[in-house]
């Protein structure tokens, strides 16, 4: 007899897991506590609601994010299919209309007889059946306490932040201009709006950031930010040039008013298909709302900006996965329990989808009496699982997919391609997809 499969959390990982379980012909019980209990970051009760950004990263062939998405497509990912249907211009990135995306995923979940949706908070891990914990970085205190009790480890925290969104009509296009860096976009279009700074404007802006009032007194001093998602005010504190070499780098852009490269630039990325709103790329912050309104309007082109959402910061929770999980995402001490998404120490939308897909497939195998097997180590999927289960537990940090996580090419191949990094990356991708196809030939 098959066991029940409980999936806690209807975010990116949880919905993809539920879809995979249903595709295997089994029944998934999908729990979502919203709207019964809201989180500090979510705004709706829809499933797979995107919070921090609307970008699923690069679609440029031969990059690590592209490889992970290509593997997911070959494995029948629902969410990658929905992303393609709800896509908006975003240069070389796969960006989506976040409202349409969440709506389509919710519709898919509600339309499948193999998925039972329960709108309730889960305060403790179910005692029977197979369980996937995909409750995300905003896991409720009660469930987090139960996870800590079962695993015997303390909860781990870091703080993550989200970017402001501005109304399109309030952007001054007499100052701002459309362009993608180096003219690169998938279809040759100018997908970003760019707000250019001269040297004096940039220095005044950084000075204002350094003097701004923020909510940081409410954050304990010993709780770290996630390094890949630092607030702009924190970056400004690291040195006057840090922002120019980070989210405000002007490389590959020419201001049409001057015919020269700006001293610095803020890029705005389209939020929805109507092009009615844009988010400030890499401009997550935790300034007080009044300070945000004042300082962000110092950005050239945003002097009359109307903000639809200000930057925010919220707590993220994740387990020390290398101490606890196997490469199949199963809890070593209780193998009927699997973890997926950001609570397992995965950073990034596509990475969350990826672990949700694998957890769903592995749960279906467990419930049917089978034995899960992780994807080959040469694949992006297998490398994510290897990182989660095998990283140094003393220095564990959430990770995005990068080529650093994948195994290196053999010495002879590296030597032959030592002057051509693009060729090396292409070979890593070729090998990964070949191994994935072999794996799918056995496991589908």
N, C-alpha and C positions, 0 to 999 in steps of 0.2 A: 504494500500500500504506500502511496505517496504521502508525504507529510505536508502540513500547511506551511506556506511561505509568507512570513510577516516582513513587510518593508516599512521601516520607520523613517518618514521624511519624504515629501513629494517635491524635492528640488530637482536639480539636474541629474544627480546620481540615482535618486530614488525612482524617478519616472522612467529613466532608461532601464533600470533593473526590472521594474514591473513589466515593461514592454517585452523584455527578453524572456521573462518567466511565462508570460501569456503566449508568446510565439512558440515556446516549447510545449504548449498544450496543457500547462498547469495553472493553478489558481493562485493569484497573488492578492494579499490583503495589504493595501497601501494606506498608511496612516499619515495624516497631515493635521497639525494642531491649529493652523490658521483656518478660518477667522476666529475660532473659539479663543485662541491666545495668539496675539500678534507678537512680532519681534521688533527690535529697535530699527531694523533696516528695511524690512519689507513694507510695501504700500498696499498690496492687494491680497486676495485669498487665492489667486491663481497659482497653479503648479508651475514649476520651472521658471519662476520669476527671476529675472536677471537683476542684480542689485548694483554691483560696482561699476560695470561697464556694459556696452552692448557689442563688444568685439570678441570673436572667437579666434583671434590672432591670424597669423599669416596663411595665405593660400598660395604663396610663392613656391612652386615646385622645387623640391630638393632641400627645403628647410625642415627642421625638426617638428614644428607645429603642423606643417602640411603633412608630414609622414604620419603623425598620430591620427589626424583626421582621415587620411586615406585608408589607414588600417580599420578605423571605425566604419567607414563606408562599406568596406569589403565584408564587415561582420554584420551589416544590416542595422546600423544605428538609426533609431527613430529620430533622435534629436538632431543629428546631422542632416537628415532629410528635411525636417521642419526648418532648420536654419537656412537651407538652400531656398525654401519656399518663401521665407520672410526676409530675405536679404535686402540690405540697403547699401548704397555706395560707401566704400571705406578703403579706397586705394587697394593695396594688396592684401588687406585683411578681410576675413569673413565677418562682416558686421550685420546685425539683424535689427529689425524693428522689435524692440523688447516687448511691447504690448501684444503685437500679433504673434510673436514667438510663444509667449506664455499661453495665449489663448488657444493656439493650435495644439500645443502639447496637452493642455487641459482637456480639450475636446477629444483627443486621441485616447486619453486615460478613461474618460467617462463613457466612451463609445465601445469599450471592449468588455465582453462578458467574462473574460478571464481575469479581470481586475475589479476587486471590491474596494471601494474608497470609503474610509472611515475618517470623518472630521472630528478628531479628538486628540488630546494630548496623551502621549504614552509616557508614563512616569517611571516605568521599569521594563526591563527586557522580558518579553514573554518567556514563560518557563518551558513551553513545548513548541515543537516544530522548528523549522529553519528560519533564522532571523537575519535580515540585512539592516544594519544600522547606517542610515544615510541621512542623519538628522542635521548635518551641516555645521557650519561654524557657530551658529546661534542656537545650539542644542539647549533645551530647557534645563534649568538647574536640577530638577528632580531626576531627569534621565541621565544627566552628566554625573550626578552623585551615584546612581546605580551602576553606571559604567565603571566609575572609579572603584566602587566596592567590589565588583566582579573581577576587575583586572589587577587589583592590588596596587595600582599606581595612582599618584595624584593627577588631577587634571592639569593640563598645560594651557597657558593662555598667551596670546599676543593680541595686539590691537591692529585692526585693519581700517582703512578709510575709503570713502567714495567721493567721486568728483561731482562738481556742480553741473547743472544743465541750464542753458540759456535759451530764451525764445528767439527764433531765427529772425523775426522781423525787427528785433531791437538791436541787431548787429549793424554797425555802420560799415557798409561795403565800399564807402569812399576811402576808408582807411584799410580795412581788412581786404584780403585777396584770396582767390581760390587757387590752390596748387597742391600737388603731391610732391614729396621730396624727390628730387632728381627726375621729376616728371614720371615717376613710376606709379602706375596703378594697373589693375588687371585689364581694364578696357581702354586705357589711355586717357581717361577723364581726370579732371581736377577735383578730387573728392573731398579735400579738406579746406576749411576756411582758416586762414592764417592771420594772426594779429601781430604785426611787426613792431619791435622796439628799437629805438636808437640807444646809444650808450647811456645817455643821461636818464632817459625814461626807465631803462632797466635798473640802474642804480637806485633811483627813487623808489621803484617798485620793491626791490629787495629790502631797502631800508624800512619801508612800510610793513613788510612781512615780519621783519625782526622785532618791530615795536608793537605788533598787533596783539590783542588780547585773545586768548584761546581758552578752551575748556580743559586744557591739560592738567590743571590742579586736581581734577577729579580722577586722574589716572595714576595708579601707584607707580612710584619711581622705578621699581624693580621689574615692571612688566614691559617687555620689548615690543617695538613695532616690527612688522614683517619688512625685511630690508627691500623687497621688490615692490613695495607699495607704500613708500614713505610719504607723509604729508609734506606739502611744499614748504611749509614754515620750518619743518625739521631739516629739509634739504638746505634751506637758506642759512640755517644756523651752522651748517658744515663748511661754509666758506662762500665768499661773494660770487665766485664763478661756478659754483656747483650746479645751479639751475641751468646755466648756459650750456653745460656739458651733459645735462639730463633732459628733463621734459621740455625745456625751452631752447634746445639746440637749434640753431638756424641753418644747419648744413643742408645743402641741396635746394635752397629756396632763394628766389630773387624777388625783392619788393618792386612791383611795377612803377611805383611812384618815384623811386630813386634809381632803378636799374642796378642796384647793388644788393648783396646779401645783408639782411638785417643783423643787428647786433645780437638780438634774441627774438624768439617768436613763441607765441602760444597757439597751438593748433586746436581747432574745433572739429569734432567728428559728428556726422549726421546720426540722429537718434532714431528716426522713424521714416516710413516710406513717404509721408507727406512733406518731409523736409522742414517741419515746423519747429524743430528743436535740435540743439547741438550740445554735446558735452565737451568740457574743457579737458583735453587729453592729458593724463598724468597730473591733474591738478587737485587730487584728493587733499583735503585739509580738515583741520578741526578748529578753525577760527570761529568765534562767535558770529552769529548770522549778521549782526549789524556791521561787524568788521569785514566780513566777506563782501557785503554789498559795497562798502566804501573802497576796499583795496582792489577787488576784482574789476571795478569800474575804472581803475587806473590803467588797465590793459588797453592799449590803443585799439579802437574799434568797438570797445565795450563800454564806452563812457555813459551810454544810456541803456545799458543792458537790463533786461527783465529776467530775473532768475526764477526758473520753474522748480529748481531744487538746489539747495545749498550743499556744500560738502559736509560730510558727517564722518563719525568714527564709531566703531562698534567692536565688541569683544568677539574674538574667534576662539573656539575650543577645538583641540585636537588631541588624540592619544599619542603616546610614545610608541608608534607602530612597530619599529624594529624590535622592541622588547616583546611585542604581543602577537604580531601577525605572521602568517606563513605567506609564501609567494602567491597563493591562491586567494589571499585576503581573508582567510579564515583565522579566527582567534585560536591560537595554538592550544590553549587550555580547555576550550569548549568549541569544537570544530563546526558545530551547527550554526554558530554565530559568525557573520561576516561583516566587515566594515567597508564603506565606499564613500568617496567624495572627500570634502575638506576635513571632516572629522578624523580621517585616517592620515592627515598630513599631506594631502594633495592640494596643490595651489593651481587654480586656473579652471575656467569653465570646461574646456575640452577634456582636461585631465579628470575632472569630476565625472563627466559623461563616460569616459573610458573605464574608470573603476566601477561605475554603476553597471555598465554593460557586462563586464567580467563577473561582478558579484551576482548579477541576475542569472547569467548562464551557469555559474558554479552552484548557485542555490538550487536551480532546477535539477542539476545532476545529483546533488546531495539528496534532495527530496525524493528522487526516483531510485535511490539506492546506489548511485554511481560514485565515482571518485574524481573530483575536479583535477584538472591539470593546467597550470599556468601557461600562457603563450610563450613561444621561444624567447630566450634571452636576447636574441638579435633584433627583436621587434621593439618598437616604441612601447607597446603595451606591456610586453614582458619586462622591459627595462624599468618602467614605472613600478611594476610589482616588485622587482628586485630591489629597487631603492627603498620602497616602503617597508619591506621585510628585512632588508639587510644593511641599511645605513648605520652609522655610528649612533647608538642610542643616547650617548652622552651629549651629542651636539646635533640632535635631530632638528631640522628646520623644514617646513613645507616646501615642496619643490614643483616647479614647472617642468615640462619636457624640454630637454636640451640634448644636443649630441653628446655632451659630457656623460650623460646617463647610459648611453648605449655602448656596447663593447667596441673597442678600437679595432680597426682593420689589422690584418696581419702585417708584419714588418715589411715584407717584400712589396705589398701593395702600397703601404704608406710611403716607402722610399720611391716607388715609381711615380707617385702622385704628389710628392712632397711640395712642389711649387704650385699646386692647383687645389686649393681648399674646396672649391665648388665641385670638382671632380671627386674628391674624397667623400664629400657629403652625398653626392649622387650615388656613389657605390654603397655607402651605408644604407641608403634608402632602398636601393635595388635588392641588396641582400635581405633587408628586413621584410620586404614585401614577398620575396621568394619564400622565406621561412614561414611567413604567415599563411601563404597559400598552401604550403605543405601541411601546416597545423590544421587549417580548415578542412583539408581533404580527409583528415582523420576524425575531427571533432564536430563536424556539422551533420 
